[in-house]
């Protein structure tokens, strides 16, 4: 979804100066807007008037708010009265970017510094960026900050669907709901896991058969065993996926988490298929937006994933920090659920990914059975992260790294030393194992392809929480 950005340009409060430099202001505003729309794919909502009076500041800021912008750029091309910025900040949605040119005869920088001082005094969240918007470094700063800021603003008013309670005694997976509402603006709605069972029974049989045929056509190998993994078990897993989709749509849920372990995994079916394809950018019915779904009802894990999805627009990995292989200096990130098939090929084409996927019969500890979605994560630079709490206060762990690839025979041998039925992301990290294991906050880790370290640091700063980069 395009990021909707507001843009206001400020002017001199003296009418004759404002009118004399009006074309200059309009030229800078138009250039800024067109560059962001063409190169960053932003939806820029421009102020209809250059702001030079208090009345115009309030009117244009209100208009941006009514337009639903997620962030506002305050633009300074000439000297502008700082109080106009203060008035606009009361109504235009934040956070804010204070942007100025660096032209010696056009003192936009002076105006930006004066306005920034006022913003500091009133405690507003903003960043200062200066230079030529056509300069790649300057442009990237604006895009990076916008991604971070809108990833937070998009959390406001969202609803998390929590199915079941705490899984397997993990306090790190259970969050304080009023703290979520206060800090992130997120509402939590509780659902019984039995709702998944009930809704599964309502799914149309033809829809299920179409999905089964699609999976059997494109998945690399489905190891039916007439016991744990049968066609009927796989059909039930498909039904559970559609049950989630129906519940999510009916209740307006934005992301979800499910306990599953010890309940559904004992007497219904495992949710590996449902969780993998919820997090995927497609299913057997076509392309769609990924829906963050955390296994083990991990609330802070789901929240980390939702922020990463908002920043990047891409699917997010959920895994356990399973093993450190000292011989090869490689980490094994592996978990039975939520390991989206997108990572098997790093493609938005399901055929590319699924040819690298194997459905194994589920492990004995999950007696209800079903398919375990196995694959190895495709190689590439990644950013891993985790929101966590220490003494009631949130902080963010950020772990830059790389997913690496082994020959298939070697990869299978390595994965057999952990749980061979589960997916694995073989990972090389910059941080030493001693430093990571000494302070990393929990057993779960979440990741996206690419280097998003700066964006995640900015998210933490905007939220007013501490962060640590493990590099």
Helices and strands as residue ranges (DSSP letters): E 4-10, H 15-20, H 22-39, E 43-46, H 54-66, E 71-76, H 82-89, E 96-100, H 108-122, E 126-130, H 136-153, E 159-163, G 171-173, H 177-184, E 187-191, H 194-200, H 205-218, E 221-222, H 231-251, E 255-258, H 264-267, H 272-279, E 282-283, E 286-287, E 293-295, H 299-312, E 317-325, E 330-335, G 341-344, H 350-354, E 358-361, E 371-374, E 380-390, E 393-403, H 408-415, E 423-429, H 433-439, E 444-449, H 453-463, E 466-469
